[in-house]
């Protein structure tokens, strides 16, 4: 049951990232809906589930964006591992703690993504951090408030929590 639920939610979030995220983007700032799910699954279910969810979500993202094949897969796998490792160190029933940890994790993900892509000039790198990463983190964090609240109502995640 657990695997089927995770797989179903994974397909839903990948579908939303591909179809809905471009529609709700604001001036090239697209929310990272996949990262919301990877974070929630890792933070709720732990390290092992986080690794698998990160790997498969990154793989599905890379299938639809083959220009940098493997980048999302690797970064989301590492994010799932690190977030799942941090699970016991945080009080998870506090939404504020979840959101703050989420914002920091997403900012680190966005920064590492920019570094690995093509940012070898410090000026361009800092400009892209200000222009894309920080607004993406803010926008996705606002969306994650609602998504976390909805996901926490799923009975399986309530039991795992």
Secondary structure, 3 states (H helix, E strand, C coil): CHHHHHHHHHHHHHHHHHHCHHHHCECCECCCHHHHHHHHHHHHHCHHHHHHHHHHHHHHHHHHCHHHCCHHHHHHHHHHHHHHHHHHHCCCCCHHHHHHHHHHHHHHHHHHHHHHHCCCCHHHHHHHHHHHHHHHHHHHHHHHHHHHHHHCCCHHHHHHC
